[in-house]
Amino acid sequence: MEGGRDILRKRWWSLFFIAAFCLSFISGPDVSSGNAEKVYIVPIHNEVEKGLANFLSRAIETAEEGGAEAIIFDINTPGGAVDAADRIGQIFTETDIKTVAFVDNRALSAGAFISLNADEIYMVPGATMGAAAVITSDGNAANEKAQSYWLANMEKAAESSGRDPSFAKAMAETDIDLPSEYDSWEGKLLTLTASQAGKVGYSEGTVENEDALLAELGLQDAEKVMFEETFADKIARFLTNPYIIPILLTIGTIGLIVELFSPGFGLPGVAGISALLLFFFGHLVSGLAGYETLILFIVGIGLILLEFFIPGGIIGIVGFIAIIASLFLASGDVELMAKSIFIALLAAFLVAVILIKFFGKRFTAFDRLVLFDSTSTEKGYISNVNRVELIGKEGVLLTALRPAGTALVDGERVDVVSEGSFINKGTAVKIVKVEGSRVVVRQLDEKNE
């Protein structure tokens, strides 16, 4: 009995040590990771668009949860959307973690604004920063209101990190007064090299690479966490590009229009629906739209389809408004979306005209609702017997023609009409024309007999 207790006691101690050993693996990393310094490396590459803002927001939130000492933004961008840059600037200022802009090639336009919102800026030799004028989507200078707003933002970004705002404003406006030693930059948008940025206080230093930057920051022993874009992030950024949005909407509308002219459901419909779904996918992943916009779009499509079965026009109009509203809500950029929708509708209209005028197509989607078949004589359909065999035969009028009446032809009573004149009863006539049930006769004693 005592031996059984010893065995049981040994088993409990064995289980205890095994549990403690497993717990050491579970709890061990948490303790060490809490004590180790971390620095997050986040890329800002290619064009700046709204999808990037959501990615950076997620990166900063992850760094905050991970207890990062600093976030280094690896910047190499030609610029992009002003509203996206404005949002990114706000994201930078809202975090308590130290933010460092590492310009490893170029930080132009919106990229310069983003860099100025970081706590510190470092550049590699040969890197550039500046040329931040506001340009509209058609390549022209922005209006005075937009320019004034952007200048104020550039000034505020520079002042937030203790930099001389005149240089930031000179990046966005050509007629900004600079100190006399910088007269060579007047009359053109300011773009700073790494050495120039250091001289005017727009860079904390020039470093050769990322490792040199970490050493400069005193974080050479810190754990580096690379926060890379996922495949979905990259696709979303591409799909939310201002140049891609009108293309997607155009493909979507043309595909659906062509599908209306085609029997069944085929490639055009698949392409159209896929393009529209890609539009919403990009905006959903980028955080620019919620599922309510997609639901509103689906409801709009459903109402338009319902209009085919419940005529009246009201349901179809509501459905069309729902679709347009969903696109505007998903985008958030009224001007861009208005232009994109106009381009898409114009392209769809031109395609519809070409299909109808040059290919003789019709809306096959309406075939179940509208009767297109006709019973014409050319197709062999007749509403009554056509007595063409009577042409040339003669007879006698049984009644006067005023201008209709009855004639006796080969012993058969036939309803006839004159060519327009009055003919007396008993007059001899000749049948000259037969048009369905209309038999036309002419008086025999006329000169044109």
ZAMARGU-4260 file (C-alpha; in steps of 0.2 Angstrom, whole numbers, plus 5000, padded with zeros to 4 digits):
<rodrens>
0) 5000/5000/5000 | 5014/5012/5005 | 5023/5007/4988 | 5008/5012/4979 | 5008/5029/4987
5) 5026/5032/4983 | 5022/5028/4965 | 5008/5040/4965 | 5018/5054/4973 | 5032/5052/4960
10) 5019/5053/4946 | 5012/5070/4953 | 5030/5077/4955 | 5034/5071/4937 | 5018/5080/4931
15) 5023/5096/4941 | 5040/5097/4933 | 5033/5094/4915 | 5020/5108/4918 | 5034/5119/4925
20) 5045/5116/4910 | 5031/5119/4897 | 5026/5135/4907 | 5044/5141/4906 | 5043/5140/4887
25) 5026/5150/4887 | 5031/5163/4899 | 5049/5165/4895 | 5048/5175/4878 | 5036/5187/4886
30) 5048/5192/4899 | 5063/5194/4888 | 5053/5203/4874 | 5046/5215/4887 | 5064/5220/4892
35) 5072/5220/4875 | 5072/5236/4865 | 5062/5235/4848 | 5063/5246/4833 | 5050/5244/4819
40) 5055/5247/4801 | 5040/5252/4790 | 5042/5255/4771 | 5034/5270/4763 | 5038/5266/4744
45) 5030/5271/4728 | 5015/5283/4727 | 5006/5290/4742 | 4988/5285/4742 | 4974/5282/4754
50) 4978/5264/4755 | 4995/5268/4762 | 4987/5278/4776 | 4978/5263/4783 | 4994/5253/4782
55) 5004/5265/4792 | 4990/5267/4805 | 4990/5248/4807 | 5009/5248/4808 | 5010/5261/4822
60) 4996/5253/4831 | 5006/5236/4831 | 5022/5245/4836 | 5013/5253/4851 | 5006/5236/4856
65) 5024/5229/4854 | 5032/5242/4865 | 5043/5249/4852 | 5056/5262/4856 | 5055/5270/4839
70) 5048/5268/4822 | 5059/5270/4806 | 5049/5275/4791 | 5060/5269/4775 | 5054/5283/4763
75) 5056/5282/4744 | 5042/5290/4735 | 5038/5303/4721 | 5023/5309/4731 | 5005/5306/4728
80) 4988/5312/4735 | 4987/5327/4746 | 4973/5321/4757 | 4982/5304/4760 | 4998/5313/4765
85) 4987/5324/4777 | 4980/5309/4785 | 4997/5301/4787 | 5004/5317/4795 | 4990/5316/4808
90) 4994/5298/4811 | 5012/5303/4814 | 5008/5316/4827 | 4995/5306/4837 | 5008/5292/4842
95) 5019/5294/4857 | 5032/5283/4850 | 5048/5291/4842 | 5045/5293/4823 | 5060/5294/4811
100) 5059/5297/4793 | 5074/5288/4784 | 5075/5295/4766 | 5085/5282/4757 | 5082/5289/4740
105) 5068/5303/4738 | 5055/5311/4748 | 5046/5322/4735 | 5029/5331/4736 | 5018/5322/4748
110) 5034/5312/4754 | 5042/5328/4759 | 5026/5333/4770 | 5026/5315/4778 | 5045/5317/4782
115) 5042/5334/4790 | 5029/5326/4802 | 5042/5314/4809 | 5051/5318/4825 | 5068/5316/4816
120) 5074/5315/4798 | 5089/5306/4792 | 5095/5305/4773 | 5107/5294/4764 | 5120/5303/4753
125) 5112/5308/4736 | 5094/5308/4743 | 5083/5322/4740 | 5067/5330/4748 | 5056/5344/4742
130) 5046/5349/4726 | 5029/5348/4736 | 5018/5359/4725 | 5000/5354/4724 | 4995/5347/4707
135) 4978/5342/4701 | 4974/5325/4693 | 4975/5333/4676 | 4993/5340/4679 | 4988/5358/4682
140) 4992/5369/4697 | 4979/5368/4711 | 4967/5383/4714 | 4972/5396/4727 | 4961/5389/4741
145) 4970/5372/4740 | 4987/5379/4738 | 4984/5390/4753 | 4978/5375/4763 | 4994/5365/4758
150) 5006/5379/4762 | 4998/5381/4780 | 5000/5362/4782 | 5018/5362/4776 | 5022/5377/4788
155) 5014/5368/4803 | 5023/5352/4799 | 5040/5361/4799 | 5036/5370/4815 | 5030/5355/4824
160) 5048/5348/4824 | 5056/5365/4827 | 5062/5368/4809 | 5062/5385/4799 | 5045/5385/4790
165) 5051/5396/4776 | 5060/5381/4768 | 5045/5370/4769 | 5034/5383/4761 | 5047/5386/4748
170) 5045/5367/4743 | 5027/5371/4739 | 5028/5389/4732 | 5040/5397/4721 | 5038/5415/4727
175) 5043/5412/4746 | 5056/5424/4753 | 5072/5414/4759 | 5087/5421/4767 | 5099/5430/4755
180) 5112/5415/4755 | 5099/5405/4746 | 5095/5417/4732 | 5099/5403/4719 | 5083/5394/4724
185) 5071/5408/4722 | 5059/5406/4707 | 5058/5387/4708 | 5052/5374/4720 | 5064/5370/4733
190) 5072/5353/4733 | 5085/5349/4746 | 5099/5337/4744 | 5105/5327/4760 | 5119/5340/4763
195) 5108/5355/4760 | 5095/5348/4772 | 5108/5346/4785 | 5113/5364/4783 | 5096/5371/4785
200) 5091/5360/4799 | 5079/5349/4789 | 5089/5333/4793 | 5097/5327/4809 | 5111/5319/4799
205) 5117/5309/4784 | 5120/5291/4786 | 5126/5277/4774 | 5113/5264/4777 | 5100/5258/4790
210) 5113/5250/4802 | 5122/5267/4802 | 5105/5275/4806 | 5102/5263/4821 | 5119/5266/4828
215) 5116/5285/4826 | 5099/5283/4836 | 5108/5272/4849 | 5097/5257/4844 | 5111/5246/4836
220) 5107/5232/4849 | 5088/5234/4847 | 5077/5220/4840 | 5072/5225/4822 | 5054/5221/4817
225) 5051/5223/4799 | 5033/5228/4796 | 5031/5223/4778 | 5015/5226/4767 | 5005/5210/4764
230) 5000/5205/4747 | 4982/5211/4751 | 4990/5228/4756 | 4999/5230/4740 | 4984/5225/4730
235) 4973/5237/4739 | 4985/5251/4737 | 4985/5248/4718 | 4967/5247/4717 | 4964/5263/4726
240) 4976/5273/4715 | 4967/5288/4708 | 4972/5282/4690 | 4965/5264/4693 | 4948/5269/4700
245) 4941/5276/4684 | 4948/5261/4674 | 4939/5249/4686 | 4923/5258/4685 | 4924/5259/4666
250) 4927/5241/4664 | 4913/5237/4676 | 4900/5248/4667 | 4906/5242/4649 | 4905/5224/4655
255) 4888/5225/4661 | 4882/5235/4646 | 4889/5222/4634 | 4881/5208/4644 | 4864/5216/4642
260) 4866/5214/4623 | 4872/5196/4624 | 4862/5181/4627 | 4865/5172/4644 | 4878/5177/4655
265) 4896/5176/4649 | 4913/5184/4650 | 4908/5203/4649 | 4897/5201/4664 | 4910/5192/4674
270) 4923/5205/4669 | 4911/5219/4674 | 4906/5212/4691 | 4924/5207/4694 | 4930/5225/4691
275) 4917/5232/4703 | 4921/5219/4716 | 4939/5224/4715 | 4935/5242/4717 | 4926/5238/4734
280) 4939/5226/4739 | 4953/5239/4738 | 4943/5251/4748 | 4938/5239/4761 | 4955/5232/4764
285) 4962/5250/4764 | 4950/5255/4777 | 4942/5268/4766 | 4925/5260/4766 | 4915/5248/4777
290) 4904/5234/4772 | 4889/5245/4772 | 4895/5253/4756 | 4896/5236/4748 | 4878/5231/4754
295) 4872/5248/4748 | 4879/5244/4731 | 4871/5226/4730 | 4854/5233/4736 | 4855/5246/4721
300) 4859/5232/4709 | 4844/5222/4716 | 4832/5237/4714 | 4837/5239/4696 | 4834/5221/4692
305) 4817/5222/4701 | 4813/5236/4690 | 4812/5224/4675 | 4798/5215/4684 | 4789/5229/4693
310) 4788/5243/4680 | 4785/5261/4685 | 4803/5269/4685 | 4804/5273/4704 | 4812/5257/4710
315) 4825/5259/4696 | 4829/5277/4700 | 4831/5273/4718 | 4843/5258/4714 | 4853/5269/4702
320) 4855/5282/4716 | 4860/5269/4729 | 4874/5263/4717 | 4881/5280/4715 | 4880/5284/4733
325) 4889/5268/4737 | 4903/5273/4725 | 4905/5290/4733 | 4904/5283/4751 | 4918/5271/4747
330) 4929/5283/4739 | 4927/5298/4750 | 4935/5309/4736 | 4920/5318/4728 | 4929/5326/4714
335) 4939/5310/4709 | 4923/5299/4710 | 4913/5311/4700 | 4926/5311/4686 | 4927/5292/4687
340) 4909/5290/4686 | 4907/5302/4671 | 4921/5293/4662 | 4913/5276/4665 | 4895/5281/4660
345) 4902/5290/4644 | 4912/5275/4639 | 4897/5264/4642 | 4885/5275/4632 | 4898/5275/4617
350) 4899/5256/4618 | 4880/5254/4618 | 4878/5266/4603 | 4891/5256/4593 | 4883/5239/4597
355) 4866/5246/4592 | 4871/5256/4576 | 4884/5246/4569 | 4881/5228/4575 | 4862/5229/4576
360) 4862/5222/4594 | 4847/5224/4606 | 4845/5222/4624 | 4843/5203/4626 | 4840/5205/4644
365) 4823/5212/4640 | 4818/5198/4629 | 4807/5190/4642 | 4798/5206/4646 | 4796/5213/4628
370) 4788/5205/4613 | 4800/5207/4599 | 4793/5194/4586 | 4781/5201/4573 | 4770/5191/4561
375) 4774/5200/4545 | 4770/5195/4527 | 4788/5194/4523 | 4790/5180/4536 | 4775/5171/4528
380) 4761/5177/4540 | 4745/5183/4534 | 4729/5188/4543 | 4717/5182/4529 | 4717/5174/4512
385) 4725/5185/4499 | 4715/5182/4483 | 4729/5186/4470 | 4721/5174/4458 | 4707/5186/4455
390) 4718/5199/4447 | 4713/5202/4429 | 4696/5194/4430 | 4680/5203/4425 | 4663/5204/4433
395) 4647/5214/4435 | 4643/5225/4450 | 4628/5218/4460 | 4628/5235/4470 | 4634/5252/4466
400) 4651/5257/4472 | 4652/5272/4484 | 4667/5266/4483 | 4664/5249/4491 | 4651/5236/4486
405) 4649/5219/4479 | 4653/5211/4462 | 4649/5194/4454 | 4665/5187/4447 | 4664/5169/4439
410) 4648/5166/4449 | 4656/5171/4465 | 4650/5186/4476 | 4666/5196/4480 | 4667/5212/4491
415) 4676/5225/4480 | 4680/5244/4480 | 4683/5256/4466 | 4699/5265/4463 | 4690/5280/4470
420) 4676/5285/4458 | 4657/5281/4459 | 4651/5266/4448 | 4633/5262/4445 | 4625/5245/4448
425) 4626/5233/4434 | 4642/5240/4426 | 4655/5228/4420 | 4672/5230/4430 | 4689/5222/4430
430) 4699/5217/4445 | 4716/5227/4444 | 4723/5225/4462 | 4722/5214/4477 | 4729/5219/4494
435) 4724/5206/4507 | 4705/5207/4509 | 4704/5223/4498 | 4700/5219/4480 | 4701/5235/4468
440) 4691/5235/4452 | 4690/5247/4437 | 4676/5251/4425 | 4679/5242/4409 | 4672/5256/4397
445) 4685/5268/4404 | 4699/5275/4391 | 4713/5267/4402 | 4706/5250/4401
</rodrens>
